[in-house]
Amino acid sequence: MANNNEKMSREEAGRKGGETTAKNHDKEFYQEIGQKGGEATSENHDKEFYQEIGKKGGEATSESHGKEFYQEIGEKGGEARGNQRDDSDDGKMSREEAGRKGGEKSRR
């Protein structure tokens, strides 16, 4: 919405610019600029940066999602793991061991 002197707010100008850009570009455009941005970020930041943003993201997710969310993603992960070949010689944890460890951690 324009203010009294007929100028757009930054918010409105940004929204309109975003809408125009979206009309002029396809999914591949956004994937390409996203990849370039990710590469530039990785060149400018170290491991600790990613650990910190991962921690913040995890905390935000924890605050905004309930127990059901974690049950659902855990079930999906378990199903995906169950669909993999169960080979105890490959150095990976067995499903039984993973379930036991997960249960122990949940109890704490």
MOPAC internal coordinates of N, CA, C and O (Angstrom, degrees):
PM7 1SCF
backbone

  N    0.0000 0     0.00 0     0.00 0    0    0    0
  C    1.4561 1     0.00 0     0.00 0    1    0    0
  C    1.5335 1   108.31 1     0.00 0    2    1    0
  O    1.2310 1   119.63 1   -42.92 1    3    2    1
  N    1.3130 1   118.32 1   137.08 1    3    2    1
  C    1.4586 1   122.69 1  -179.08 1    5    3    2
  C    1.5200 1   109.77 1   -75.67 1    6    5    3
  O    1.2310 1   121.36 1   -34.26 1    7    6    5
  N    1.3401 1   115.00 1   145.74 1    7    6    5
  C    1.4651 1   117.90 1   176.85 1    9    7    6
  C    1.5310 1   108.99 1   -86.37 1   10    9    7
  O    1.2310 1   119.53 1     7.85 1   11   10    9
  N    1.3105 1   118.50 1  -172.15 1   11   10    9
  C    1.4677 1   122.75 1  -171.86 1   13   11   10
  C    1.5258 1   114.84 1   -58.34 1   14   13   11
  O    1.2310 1   119.45 1   147.16 1   15   14   13
  N    1.3321 1   118.65 1   -32.84 1   15   14   13
  C    1.4592 1   119.08 1  -178.48 1   17   15   14
  C    1.5390 1   111.48 1   -96.43 1   18   17   15
  O    1.2310 1   120.63 1  -153.70 1   19   18   17
  N    1.3633 1   116.40 1    26.30 1   19   18   17
  C    1.4533 1   124.16 1   172.52 1   21   19   18
  C    1.5313 1   113.87 1    64.79 1   22   21   19
  O    1.2310 1   119.03 1  -160.32 1   23   22   21
  N    1.3193 1   119.45 1    19.68 1   23   22   21
  C    1.4637 1   122.26 1   175.12 1   25   23   22
  C    1.5222 1   108.54 1   -98.42 1   26   25   23
  O    1.2310 1   121.41 1   -33.67 1   27   26   25
  N    1.3140 1   114.91 1   146.33 1   27   26   25
  C    1.4661 1   120.11 1   177.07 1   29   27   26
  C    1.5199 1   109.96 1   -76.89 1   30   29   27
  O    1.2310 1   121.19 1   -30.49 1   31   30   29
  N    1.3143 1   115.32 1   149.51 1   31   30   29
  C    1.4631 1   119.49 1   172.63 1   33   31   30
  C    1.5302 1   108.24 1   -73.46 1   34   33   31
  O    1.2310 1   120.14 1   -18.27 1   35   34   33
  N    1.2949 1   117.34 1   161.73 1   35   34   33
  C    1.4607 1   121.02 1   176.54 1   37   35   34
  C    1.5228 1   110.68 1   -59.40 1   38   37   35
  O    1.2310 1   121.49 1   140.29 1   39   38   37
  N    1.3107 1   114.76 1   -39.71 1   39   38   37
  C    1.4630 1   119.79 1  -179.77 1   41   39   38
  C    1.5260 1   110.74 1   -60.78 1   42   41   39
  O    1.2310 1   120.58 1   132.85 1   43   42   41
  N    1.3366 1   116.49 1   -47.15 1   43   42   41
  C    1.4591 1   120.19 1  -179.06 1   45   43   42
  C    1.5278 1   111.01 1   -66.95 1   46   45   43
  O    1.2310 1   120.13 1   138.56 1   47   46   45
  N    1.3212 1   117.36 1   -41.44 1   47   46   45
  C    1.4659 1   120.72 1   178.77 1   49   47   46
  C    1.5266 1   110.13 1   -62.84 1   50   49   47
  O    1.2310 1   120.13 1   138.83 1   51   50   49
  N    1.3253 1   117.35 1   -41.17 1   51   50   49
  C    1.4590 1   120.96 1   178.19 1   53   51   50
  C    1.5104 1   112.35 1   -64.41 1   54   53   51
  O    1.2310 1   120.69 1   138.04 1   55   54   53
  N    1.3159 1   116.29 1   -41.96 1   55   54   53
  C    1.4624 1   121.34 1   178.70 1   57   55   54
  C    1.5225 1   110.42 1   -62.61 1   58   57   55
  O    1.2310 1   120.62 1   132.41 1   59   58   57
  N    1.3404 1   116.43 1   -47.59 1   59   58   57
  C    1.4672 1   120.39 1  -179.54 1   61   59   58
  C    1.5271 1   110.99 1   -63.95 1   62   61   59
  O    1.2310 1   120.65 1   139.07 1   63   62   61
  N    1.3044 1   116.37 1   -40.93 1   63   62   61
  C    1.4678 1   119.79 1   178.01 1   65   63   62
  C    1.5171 1   111.65 1   -64.04 1   66   65   63
  O    1.2310 1   120.58 1   139.27 1   67   66   65
  N    1.3103 1   116.50 1   -40.73 1   67   66   65
  C    1.4584 1   120.65 1   177.53 1   69   67   66
  C    1.5145 1   112.12 1   -64.09 1   70   69   67
  O    1.2310 1   120.37 1   139.02 1   71   70   69
  N    1.3212 1   116.90 1   -40.98 1   71   70   69
  C    1.4669 1   120.80 1   178.61 1   73   71   70
  C    1.5272 1   110.74 1   -64.21 1   74   73   71
  O    1.2310 1   120.43 1   137.89 1   75   74   73
  N    1.3355 1   116.78 1   -42.11 1   75   74   73
  C    1.4672 1   120.78 1   179.23 1   77   75   74
  C    1.5179 1   110.64 1   -64.76 1   78   77   75
  O    1.2310 1   120.40 1   136.37 1   79   78   77
  N    1.3200 1   116.83 1   -43.63 1   79   78   77
  C    1.4673 1   121.20 1   178.73 1   81   79   78
  C    1.5262 1   109.90 1   -61.13 1   82   81   79
  O    1.2310 1   120.31 1   135.81 1   83   82   81
  N    1.3245 1   117.01 1   -44.19 1   83   82   81
  C    1.4654 1   121.03 1  -179.65 1   85   83   82
  C    1.5259 1   111.52 1   -61.38 1   86   85   83
  O    1.2310 1   120.07 1   145.21 1   87   86   85
  N    1.3204 1   117.46 1   -34.79 1   87   86   85
  C    1.4710 1   121.00 1   179.08 1   89   87   86
  C    1.5263 1   111.18 1   -70.27 1   90   89   87
  O    1.2310 1   120.50 1   149.64 1   91   90   89
  N    1.3375 1   116.65 1   -30.36 1   91   90   89
  C    1.4607 1   121.14 1  -173.99 1   93   91   90
  C    1.5205 1   114.54 1   -93.37 1   94   93   91
  O    1.2310 1   119.51 1   171.71 1   95   94   93
  N    1.3120 1   118.54 1    -8.29 1   95   94   93
  C    1.4687 1   120.97 1  -175.31 1   97   95   94
  C    1.5161 1   110.89 1  -132.85 1   98   97   95
  O    1.2310 1   121.65 1   -27.43 1   99   98   97
  N    1.3411 1   114.44 1   152.57 1   99   98   97
  C    1.4618 1   120.58 1  -178.92 1  101   99   98
  C    1.5364 1   111.06 1  -102.97 1  102  101   99
  O    1.2310 1   121.53 1     2.45 1  103  102  101
  N    1.3192 1   114.68 1  -177.55 1  103  102  101
  C    1.4635 1   121.75 1  -177.60 1  105  103  102
  C    1.5330 1   111.61 1   -57.13 1  106  105  103
  O    1.2310 1   120.27 1   139.08 1  107  106  105
  N    1.3366 1   117.09 1   -40.92 1  107  106  105
  C    1.4629 1   121.10 1  -177.98 1  109  107  106
  C    1.5328 1   111.46 1   -61.75 1  110  109  107
  O    1.2310 1   120.31 1   144.79 1  111  110  109
  N    1.3245 1   117.02 1   -35.21 1  111  110  109
  C    1.4670 1   121.06 1   177.55 1  113  111  110
  C    1.5291 1   110.04 1   -59.61 1  114  113  111
  O    1.2310 1   120.98 1   132.25 1  115  114  113
  N    1.3244 1   115.73 1   -47.75 1  115  114  113
  C    1.4635 1   119.87 1  -178.31 1  117  115  114
  C    1.5235 1   111.55 1   -68.97 1  118  117  115
  O    1.2310 1   120.37 1   145.57 1  119  118  117
  N    1.3283 1   116.90 1   -34.43 1  119  118  117
  C    1.4632 1   119.52 1   176.58 1  121  119  118
  C    1.5227 1   110.64 1   -64.92 1  122  121  119
  O    1.2310 1   120.86 1   137.97 1  123  122  121
  N    1.3224 1   115.96 1   -42.03 1  123  122  121
  C    1.4630 1   120.51 1  -179.19 1  125  123  122
  C    1.5343 1   111.82 1   -65.27 1  126  125  123
  O    1.2310 1   120.12 1   133.83 1  127  126  125
  N    1.3344 1   117.37 1   -46.17 1  127  126  125
  C    1.4652 1   117.77 1  -179.30 1  129  127  126
  C    1.5260 1   110.49 1   -70.45 1  130  129  127
  O    1.2310 1   120.43 1   149.35 1  131  130  129
  N    1.3253 1   116.78 1   -30.65 1  131  130  129
  C    1.4598 1   119.61 1   175.47 1  133  131  130
  C    1.5178 1   111.54 1   -65.38 1  134  133  131
  O    1.2310 1   120.40 1   137.58 1  135  134  133
  N    1.3170 1   116.84 1   -42.42 1  135  134  133
  C    1.4631 1   121.19 1   178.21 1  137  135  134
  C    1.5247 1   110.61 1   -64.05 1  138  137  135
  O    1.2310 1   120.24 1   135.85 1  139  138  137
  N    1.3296 1   117.14 1   -44.15 1  139  138  137
  C    1.4648 1   120.53 1   178.71 1  141  139  138
  C    1.5257 1   110.87 1   -61.86 1  142  141  139
  O    1.2310 1   120.80 1   138.12 1  143  142  141
  N    1.3208 1   116.07 1   -41.88 1  143  142  141
  C    1.4605 1   119.66 1   178.26 1  145  143  142
  C    1.5168 1   111.96 1   -64.02 1  146  145  143
  O    1.2310 1   120.64 1   139.22 1  147  146  145
  N    1.3165 1   116.37 1   -40.78 1  147  146  145
  C    1.4624 1   120.52 1   177.87 1  149  147  146
  C    1.5167 1   112.19 1   -64.04 1  150  149  147
  O    1.2310 1   120.74 1   138.95 1  151  150  149
  N    1.3212 1   116.19 1   -41.05 1  151  150  149
  C    1.4659 1   120.14 1   178.48 1  153  151  150
  C    1.5278 1   110.73 1   -65.26 1  154  153  151
  O    1.2310 1   120.20 1   136.52 1  155  154  153
  N    1.3193 1   117.21 1   -43.48 1  155  154  153
  C    1.4666 1   120.92 1   179.24 1  157  155  154
  C    1.5227 1   110.32 1   -63.19 1  158  157  155
  O    1.2310 1   120.61 1   138.58 1  159  158  157
  N    1.3211 1   116.44 1   -41.42 1  159  158  157
  C    1.4631 1   120.18 1   179.44 1  161  159  158
  C    1.5169 1   110.41 1   -63.49 1  162  161  159
  O    1.2310 1   120.26 1   137.07 1  163  162  161
  N    1.3330 1   117.11 1   -42.93 1  163  162  161
  C    1.4651 1   119.54 1  -178.43 1  165  163  162
  C    1.5286 1   111.96 1   -66.19 1  166  165  163
  O    1.2310 1   120.37 1   152.31 1  167  166  165
  N    1.3107 1   116.90 1   -27.69 1  167  166  165
  C    1.4642 1   120.11 1   177.58 1  169  167  166
  C    1.5274 1   111.81 1   -74.84 1  170  169  167
  O    1.2310 1   120.56 1   155.22 1  171  170  169
  N    1.3334 1   116.54 1   -24.78 1  171  170  169
  C    1.4626 1   120.80 1  -174.78 1  173  171  170
  C    1.5238 1   114.52 1  -101.49 1  174  173  171
  O    1.2310 1   120.02 1   173.69 1  175  174  173
  N    1.3351 1   117.56 1    -6.31 1  175  174  173
  C    1.4634 1   119.94 1  -176.00 1  177  175  174
  C    1.5192 1   110.95 1  -131.52 1  178  177  175
  O    1.2310 1   121.27 1   -25.55 1  179  178  177
  N    1.3143 1   115.17 1   154.45 1  179  178  177
  C    1.4580 1   121.06 1  -178.01 1  181  179  178
  C    1.5267 1   111.34 1  -102.55 1  182  181  179
  O    1.2310 1   121.14 1     2.74 1  183  182  181
  N    1.3238 1   115.42 1  -177.26 1  183  182  181
  C    1.4586 1   122.64 1  -178.04 1  185  183  182
  C    1.5279 1   112.13 1   -57.19 1  186  185  183
  O    1.2310 1   120.38 1   140.38 1  187  186  185
  N    1.3213 1   116.88 1   -39.62 1  187  186  185
  C    1.4635 1   120.94 1  -178.12 1  189  187  186
  C    1.5338 1   111.85 1   -62.92 1  190  189  187
  O    1.2310 1   120.41 1   144.58 1  191  190  189
  N    1.3214 1   116.81 1   -35.42 1  191  190  189
  C    1.4630 1   121.49 1   177.51 1  193  191  190
  C    1.5262 1   109.77 1   -59.13 1  194  193  191
  O    1.2310 1   120.94 1   131.82 1  195  194  193
  N    1.3267 1   115.82 1   -48.18 1  195  194  193
  C    1.4676 1   119.90 1  -178.65 1  197  195  194
  C    1.5267 1   111.43 1   -68.82 1  198  197  195
  O    1.2310 1   120.31 1   145.32 1  199  198  197
  N    1.3217 1   117.02 1   -34.68 1  199  198  197
  C    1.4657 1   119.55 1   176.59 1  201  199  198
  C    1.5275 1   110.10 1   -63.79 1  202  201  199
  O    1.2310 1   120.58 1   138.00 1  203  202  201
  N    1.3094 1   116.49 1   -42.00 1  203  202  201
  C    1.4650 1   120.65 1  -178.85 1  205  203  202
  C    1.5275 1   111.74 1   -66.50 1  206  205  203
  O    1.2310 1   119.92 1   134.80 1  207  206  205
  N    1.3331 1   117.75 1   -45.20 1  207  206  205
  C    1.4607 1   118.15 1   179.99 1  209  207  206
  C    1.5287 1   110.63 1   -69.97 1  210  209  207
  O    1.2310 1   120.13 1   148.90 1  211  210  209
  N    1.3241 1   117.35 1   -31.10 1  211  210  209
  C    1.4610 1   119.95 1   175.13 1  213  211  210
  C    1.5102 1   111.28 1   -65.24 1  214  213  211
  O    1.2310 1   120.92 1   138.57 1  215  214  213
  N    1.3226 1   115.84 1   -41.43 1  215  214  213
  C    1.4632 1   120.51 1   178.32 1  217  215  214
  C    1.5294 1   110.58 1   -63.61 1  218  217  215
  O    1.2310 1   120.56 1   134.13 1  219  218  217
  N    1.3306 1   116.54 1   -45.87 1  219  218  217
  C    1.4648 1   120.80 1   178.99 1  221  219  218
  C    1.5242 1   110.81 1   -61.88 1  222  221  219
  O    1.2310 1   120.44 1   137.78 1  223  222  221
  N    1.3257 1   116.76 1   -42.22 1  223  222  221
  C    1.4517 1   120.26 1   178.50 1  225  223  222
  C    1.5201 1   111.93 1   -63.99 1  226  225  223
  O    1.2310 1   120.70 1   138.93 1  227  226  225
  N    1.3115 1   116.27 1   -41.07 1  227  226  225
  C    1.4567 1   120.40 1   177.32 1  229  227  226
  C    1.5119 1   112.14 1   -63.14 1  230  229  227
  O    1.2310 1   120.63 1   138.49 1  231  230  229
  N    1.3254 1   116.40 1   -41.51 1  231  230  229
  C    1.4673 1   120.57 1   178.36 1  233  231  230
  C    1.5351 1   110.76 1   -64.91 1  234  233  231
  O    1.2310 1   120.57 1   137.06 1  235  234  233
  N    1.3302 1   116.51 1   -42.94 1  235  234  233
  C    1.4686 1   120.00 1   179.39 1  237  235  234
  C    1.5246 1   110.70 1   -63.95 1  238  237  235
  O    1.2310 1   120.55 1   138.25 1  239  238  237
  N    1.3335 1   116.55 1   -41.75 1  239  238  237
  C    1.4643 1   120.53 1   178.52 1  241  239  238
  C    1.5260 1   109.97 1   -63.21 1  242  241  239
  O    1.2310 1   120.94 1   137.21 1  243  242  241
  N    1.3189 1   115.81 1   -42.79 1  243  242  241
  C    1.4597 1   120.58 1   179.98 1  245  243  242
  C    1.5268 1   111.50 1   -60.51 1  246  245  243
  O    1.2310 1   120.78 1   141.78 1  247  246  245
  N    1.3169 1   116.12 1   -38.22 1  247  246  245
  C    1.4682 1   120.49 1  -179.10 1  249  247  246
  C    1.5305 1   112.44 1   -73.58 1  250  249  247
  O    1.2310 1   120.46 1   151.36 1  251  250  249
  N    1.3313 1   116.72 1   -28.64 1  251  250  249
  C    1.4642 1   119.14 1  -174.01 1  253  251  250
  C    1.5384 1   113.99 1  -100.43 1  254  253  251
  O    1.2310 1   119.81 1   172.93 1  255  254  253
  N    1.3299 1   117.97 1    -7.07 1  255  254  253
  C    1.4565 1   121.15 1  -179.06 1  257  255  254
  C    1.5243 1   110.18 1  -123.29 1  258  257  255
  O    1.2310 1   121.28 1   -34.69 1  259  258  257
  N    1.2905 1   115.15 1   145.31 1  259  258  257
  C    1.4538 1   120.87 1  -179.65 1  261  259  258
  C    1.5178 1   112.77 1   -93.85 1  262  261  259
  O    1.2310 1   121.69 1     4.82 1  263  262  261
  N    1.3075 1   114.37 1  -175.18 1  263  262  261
  C    1.4529 1   123.02 1  -178.14 1  265  263  262
  C    1.5336 1   111.46 1   -56.68 1  266  265  263
  O    1.2310 1   120.30 1   142.21 1  267  266  265
  N    1.3347 1   117.03 1   -37.79 1  267  266  265
  C    1.4584 1   121.53 1  -177.90 1  269  267  266
  C    1.5283 1   111.81 1   -60.95 1  270  269  267
  O    1.2310 1   120.47 1   142.26 1  271  270  269
  N    1.3201 1   116.72 1   -37.74 1  271  270  269
  C    1.4661 1   121.00 1   178.84 1  273  271  270
  C    1.5213 1   110.50 1   -59.39 1  274  273  271
  O    1.2310 1   120.62 1   132.30 1  275  274  273
  N    1.3189 1   116.42 1   -47.70 1  275  274  273
  C    1.4586 1   120.90 1  -178.34 1  277  275  274
  C    1.5274 1   111.21 1   -69.43 1  278  277  275
  O    1.2310 1   119.88 1   146.16 1  279  278  277
  N    1.3248 1   117.84 1   -33.84 1  279  278  277
  C    1.4579 1   120.50 1   175.83 1  281  279  278
  C    1.5281 1   109.95 1   -64.08 1  282  281  279
  O    1.2310 1   120.90 1   137.57 1  283  282  281
  N    1.3316 1   115.88 1   -42.43 1  283  282  281
  C    1.4654 1   120.15 1  -178.50 1  285  283  282
  C    1.5215 1   111.51 1   -65.90 1  286  285  283
  O    1.2310 1   119.83 1   133.71 1  287  286  285
  N    1.3236 1   117.93 1   -46.29 1  287  286  285
  C    1.4697 1   118.34 1  -178.53 1  289  287  286
  C    1.5218 1   110.60 1   -70.93 1  290  289  287
  O    1.2310 1   120.17 1   149.55 1  291  290  289
  N    1.3268 1   117.27 1   -30.45 1  291  290  289
  C    1.4649 1   120.07 1   175.68 1  293  291  290
  C    1.5182 1   110.85 1   -66.57 1  294  293  291
  O    1.2310 1   120.65 1   139.42 1  295  294  293
  N    1.3103 1   116.36 1   -40.58 1  295  294  293
  C    1.4649 1   120.54 1   178.17 1  297  295  294
  C    1.5211 1   110.44 1   -64.16 1  298  297  295
  O    1.2310 1   120.59 1   136.13 1  299  298  297
  N    1.3335 1   116.49 1   -43.87 1  299  298  297
  C    1.4674 1   119.80 1   178.82 1  301  299  298
  C    1.5293 1   110.90 1   -61.98 1  302  301  299
  O    1.2310 1   120.73 1   137.93 1  303  302  301
  N    1.3126 1   116.20 1   -42.07 1  303  302  301
  C    1.4686 1   119.84 1   177.90 1  305  303  302
  C    1.5142 1   111.62 1   -63.85 1  306  305  303
  O    1.2310 1   120.88 1   139.17 1  307  306  305
  N    1.3200 1   115.91 1   -40.83 1  307  306  305
  C    1.4586 1   119.86 1   177.94 1  309  307  306
  C    1.5146 1   112.27 1   -64.00 1  310  309  307
  O    1.2310 1   120.78 1   139.59 1  311  310  309
  N    1.3294 1   116.12 1   -40.41 1  311  310  309
  C    1.4628 1   119.96 1   177.82 1  313  311  310
  C    1.5235 1   110.63 1   -64.70 1  314  313  311
  O    1.2310 1   120.48 1   137.42 1  315  314  313
  N    1.3245 1   116.68 1   -42.58 1  315  314  313
  C    1.4691 1   120.32 1   178.82 1  317  315  314
  C    1.5175 1   109.91 1   -63.13 1  318  317  315
  O    1.2310 1   120.60 1   137.59 1  319  318  317
  N    1.3027 1   116.45 1   -42.41 1  319  318  317
  C    1.4677 1   121.43 1   178.83 1  321  319  318
  C    1.5288 1   109.75 1   -64.35 1  322  321  319
  O    1.2310 1   120.48 1   140.28 1  323  322  321
  N    1.3372 1   116.69 1   -39.72 1  323  322  321
  C    1.4576 1   121.00 1   179.47 1  325  323  322
  C    1.5114 1   112.73 1   -65.80 1  326  325  323
  O    1.2310 1   120.55 1   153.07 1  327  326  325
  N    1.3148 1   116.55 1   -26.93 1  327  326  325
  C    1.4628 1   120.61 1   179.45 1  329  327  326
  C    1.5215 1   112.50 1   -80.16 1  330  329  327
  O    1.2310 1   120.42 1   167.05 1  331  330  329
  N    1.3327 1   116.80 1   -12.95 1  331  330  329
  C    1.4635 1   120.42 1   177.33 1  333  331  330
  C    1.5244 1   108.75 1   -79.62 1  334  333  331
  O    1.2310 1   120.41 1   -22.92 1  335  334  333
  N    1.3068 1   116.83 1   157.08 1  335  334  333
  C    1.4598 1   121.55 1   176.92 1  337  335  334
  C    1.5222 1   109.12 1   -65.41 1  338  337  335
  O    1.2310 1   119.53 1   -52.61 1  339  338  337
  N    1.2967 1   118.50 1   127.39 1  339  338  337
  C    1.4656 1   122.44 1   179.80 1  341  339  338
  C    1.5212 1   108.63 1   -88.58 1  342  341  339
  O    1.2310 1   120.61 1   -80.30 1  343  342  341
  N    1.3059 1   116.44 1    99.70 1  343  342  341
  C    1.4606 1   122.34 1  -177.02 1  345  343  342
  C    1.5137 1   108.14 1  -127.24 1  346  345  343
  O    1.2310 1   120.25 1   -74.83 1  347  346  345
  N    1.3220 1   117.13 1   105.17 1  347  346  345
  C    1.4635 1   120.53 1  -174.07 1  349  347  346
  C    1.5231 1   112.90 1   -69.61 1  350  349  347
  O    1.2310 1   119.61 1   168.46 1  351  350  349
  N    1.3294 1   118.35 1   -11.54 1  351  350  349
  C    1.4646 1   120.38 1  -179.83 1  353  351  350
  C    1.5214 1   113.06 1   -89.08 1  354  353  351
  O    1.2310 1   119.54 1  -179.60 1  355  354  353
  N    1.3399 1   118.49 1     0.40 1  355  354  353
  C    1.4559 1   120.76 1  -175.58 1  357  355  354
  C    1.5228 1   113.36 1   -89.38 1  358  357  355
  O    1.2310 1   119.87 1  -175.81 1  359  358  357
  N    1.3338 1   117.85 1     4.19 1  359  358  357
  C    1.4531 1   121.41 1   178.61 1  361  359  358
  C    1.5134 1   113.75 1    84.23 1  362  361  359
  O    1.2310 1   120.08 1  -179.79 1  363  362  361
  N    1.3338 1   117.46 1     0.21 1  363  362  361
  C    1.4582 1   121.11 1  -179.84 1  365  363  362
  C    1.5198 1   110.05 1   -93.41 1  366  365  363
  O    1.2310 1   120.85 1   -24.98 1  367  366  365
  N    1.2899 1   115.98 1   155.02 1  367  366  365
  C    1.4561 1   122.90 1   178.85 1  369  367  366
  C    1.5271 1   109.15 1   -71.32 1  370  369  367
  O    1.2310 1   120.40 1   -39.83 1  371  370  369
  N    1.3301 1   116.83 1   140.17 1  371  370  369
  C    1.4658 1   119.91 1   176.46 1  373  371  370
  C    1.5205 1   109.81 1   -71.14 1  374  373  371
  O    1.2310 1   120.56 1   -18.81 1  375  374  373
  N    1.3209 1   116.53 1   161.19 1  375  374  373
  C    1.4600 1   120.45 1   177.46 1  377  375  374
  C    1.5224 1   110.76 1   -61.06 1  378  377  375
  O    1.2310 1   121.12 1   141.29 1  379  378  377
  N    1.3234 1   115.46 1   -38.71 1  379  378  377
  C    1.4620 1   119.36 1  -179.60 1  381  379  378
  C    1.5284 1   111.11 1   -63.07 1  382  381  379
  O    1.2310 1   121.20 1   135.17 1  383  382  381
  N    1.3373 1   115.31 1   -44.83 1  383  382  381
  C    1.4629 1   119.63 1  -179.87 1  385  383  382
  C    1.5309 1   110.88 1   -65.77 1  386  385  383
  O    1.2310 1   120.58 1   138.98 1  387  386  385
  N    1.3308 1   116.50 1   -41.02 1  387  386  385
  C    1.4736 1   120.40 1   179.08 1  389  387  386
  C    1.5278 1   109.93 1   -62.76 1  390  389  387
  O    1.2310 1   120.46 1   137.22 1  391  390  389
  N    1.3221 1   116.73 1   -42.78 1  391  390  389
  C    1.4616 1   120.30 1   178.80 1  393  391  390
  C    1.5155 1   112.07 1   -63.66 1  394  393  391
  O    1.2310 1   120.58 1   137.64 1  395  394  393
  N    1.3357 1   116.49 1   -42.36 1  395  394  393
  C    1.4618 1   120.89 1   179.02 1  397  395  394
  C    1.5231 1   110.47 1   -62.50 1  398  397  395
  O    1.2310 1   120.49 1   132.53 1  399  398  397
  N    1.3320 1   116.67 1   -47.47 1  399  398  397
  C    1.4656 1   120.07 1  -179.97 1  401  399  398
  C    1.5183 1   112.06 1   -63.62 1  402  401  399
  O    1.2310 1   120.48 1   139.86 1  403  402  401
  N    1.3341 1   116.68 1   -40.14 1  403  402  401
  C    1.4646 1   120.43 1   177.92 1  405  403  402
  C    1.5150 1   111.30 1   -63.61 1  406  405  403
  O    1.2310 1   120.57 1   138.52 1  407  406  405
  N    1.3142 1   116.51 1   -41.48 1  407  406  405
  C    1.4520 1   120.79 1   178.46 1  409  407  406
  C    1.5185 1   112.30 1   -64.33 1  410  409  407
  O    1.2310 1   120.68 1   138.67 1  411  410  409
  N    1.3317 1   116.31 1   -41.33 1  411  410  409
  C    1.4645 1   120.67 1   178.15 1  413  411  410
  C    1.5188 1   110.68 1   -62.84 1  414  413  411
  O    1.2310 1   120.50 1   136.95 1  415  414  413
  N    1.3158 1   116.65 1   -43.05 1  415  414  413
  C    1.4667 1   120.33 1  -179.35 1  417  415  414
  C    1.5282 1   110.67 1   -65.86 1  418  417  415
  O    1.2310 1   120.39 1   140.20 1  419  418  417
  N    1.3368 1   116.85 1   -39.80 1  419  418  417
  C    1.4710 1   120.16 1   178.89 1  421  419  418
  C    1.5175 1   112.20 1   -63.10 1  422  421  419
  O    1.2310 1   120.77 1   143.63 1  423  422  421
  N    1.3389 1   116.13 1   -36.37 1  423  422  421
  C    1.4666 1   120.41 1  -179.99 1  425  423  422
  C    1.5213 1   111.96 1   -63.97 1  426  425  423
  O    1.2310 1   120.83 1   146.83 1  427  426  425
  N    1.3410 1   116.02 1   -33.17 1  427  426  425
  C    1.4749 1   120.62 1  -178.09 1  429  427  426
  C    1.4652 1   109.27 1   -72.14 1  430  429  427
  O    1.2310 1   120.10 1   180.00 1  431  430  429

